[in-house]
């Protein structure tokens, strides 16, 4: 990790979708797709990405805002063990900032945000053939049905943040 970059983990939906969302943003230097675990009741791996970013190009708050708006951050559905809605912090200083941002961003949603703030405790990368999934397979039905609409949403709502 470069000295002027930070890392944060995001989980919520399919990691193919999450990877494509963050790869499309300015200020992102690297996205690692795979599975993240935390501690205690969240110590099992769940689909997620690790995002390395340059905070003077894109802020942590912008990343969290985009994350909350590009997955079901208010839905406690039956697949939450596989798709844990979470923000994984690497530095405890970020934990309090994340908490403040989530409280501020709650006003954007009618329902309560269920996204958890969790300490990062391990990563397992996806199989090589799944990395950069949308980039390599934009015409596949999964991409057209799930990823393309998220990227269109970003284009419409956050175009200044896109590469």
C-alpha positions, 0 to 999 in steps of 0.5 A, a space after each residue: 500500500 502506498 503511503 498516500 492511500 488507505 484501505 477499507 473493506 466493503 461487503 453487502 451484495 455479490 462481490 462481482 457487483 461490489 468490485 465493479 462499482 468500486 473499480 469504476 471510481 476515481 481515486 481507487 488504486 486497487 480493488 481486491 475481490 474475495 471474502 472478508 471475516 471479522 471477529 466474534 459472530 462475524 468470524 465467518 467469511 462473507 463476500 466482500 472487497 478490499 478497496 485501496 483509495 487515495 483520500 484526497 481524490 475520493 473521500 471515505 464518506 463518498 465511498 461509504 455513500 456509494 456503498 450504501 446506495 449500491 446494495 440493499 443496505 437496509 434489507 436484512 434478507 435471508 442471504 446476509 450470512 453470505 452477503 453481510 452488509 458491512 464496512 470493515 475498518 483496518 484502522 481504529 481511527 476510521 471506526 469512529 468516522 464510519 459511525 458518524 458517516 452512517 448516522 449522517 447518511 441515515 437521512 438518505 433512507 426511509 428504512 434503518 441502515 443495517 450495515 455493520 461497522 466491523 474490524 477486519 480480521 482476514 481475507 481470502 481472494 476469489 478464484 483467479 477466473 472470477 477477478 475483474 468479473 464485469 470487466 471480462 464479462 460485460 455481456 454475460 446475463 448476470 452482469 447485464 441484470 445486476 452489475 450494469 444497472 448499478 453502474 448506470 446508477 453511478 453514472 446518473 447520480 455520481 458521474 463526477 466520481 467516475 473514471 
